[in-house]
Amino acid sequence: MRKERLIVPVVVGLALVWAVAQYAASLLFERELLRTLNDLEARGELVVEREDVERGWLSSSGRVLIAPLLGDGWQLAFTYTARHGVLSTRLDGEIQPALGPARQRLFGDALPSSAPRWHARYQTLGGSLKGSVGLSPFVVRQGQRELDFQGGQVTFGGEYGDWWLRARLKPLRLTDGVVSLEAGPASLESRYAYTADAHHFTQHDLLRLEQVAWSQPDLELDGSELVYRSRMELDDSELRIDAELNLGEVLAADQVLLTGGATAQFSRVDAEALRTLLRRLREEVMMGGSDTPTPRELIARLEPELKALLQDSPRVDVTTVDLDSPMLGLSAAGQGALIFDPRRLDELSVARLDDPAEQARWRSRLDGDFVWREVPTVVALWLGLPLDTQELAVDVVRGKVRVNGRPMPPLWR
């Protein structure tokens, strides 16, 4: 009898523990979702909203809308249904991109394909998420034009402050009469790590295109192993972007038309000024309501913040150029840098940059140099230099370009 009397309290106790754990799991999921969406918006260039939200112990659901802060060219909407467990939460839903101010649905309206569904699992204790999206094949025809996409797979995951995405896309083919473009398979790997409110962040991207082919009656180009890498970093002092492009081999008539690659860095964009600009930009856009300012009005209002980005003398460093064209007998190897002079920024106007005189004032703030080694004879001839010229020294002084000490000749006569 004593054991039987203990059964009821034990069952009740276990039920209470399960209920508390279940409730805690749903709260943790909601907290992490809200925190992640807030940090996505804190990056600066997006607006994130939630609607139709329903919260519960056993399940939650809602719809998330992501759109650019400026413009109405696109919107990404995805629904989610979360089934909470004590140790993990299973999620699934539908992704529906929309295009233009009319919000035309990409899948169903523009494309004859159903919207892709996504699935994921969130680990309650570790706070990690892993999921995938399957992209179905489709064919679109419009007159002589045809787009044939063979599908793909996207996986994503990570945890708060550190997210990754991998996409594997099968080949696609675009034809327009006798002209065609084939590209793929392609892959994208991206990783985004950040601190709270995206005060600091680092983003790595790797895009690889295994094959690309362009065909028209008088020209055929075939490329292989085209690779683009980039790293964007925002720290306490600056925004810095490193980029690398590798062309693999581009063939024409079974000969190598172009091979090689280049690396470059864009740096010295003032970090605090960038954060201030994004904050002010969001305030102006969100407070505009029906009286949203035009781009020109927006630039005029934000002119001090825009010019503050330049106070640390931004620069572009072309660290490596190594291109070769055996077919044409041309090559390019060198490096260089271009720097902006930030003194007396009050003399410049961002809002009047469409005026040729103002453009000239901005160009006069540029200084730099570039060295091209082993110059092909045809290039020296084109520039009016001695045919035995082996090296080009391109200097930019207050916006004026000189080549080997001479003013830059007109490139088109």
Summary of the structure (lengths in Angstrom):
residues: 413
radius of gyration: 27.7
end to end distance: 107.2
largest distance: 110.2
contacts: 1164
relative contact order: 0.06
helix: 22%
strand: 51%
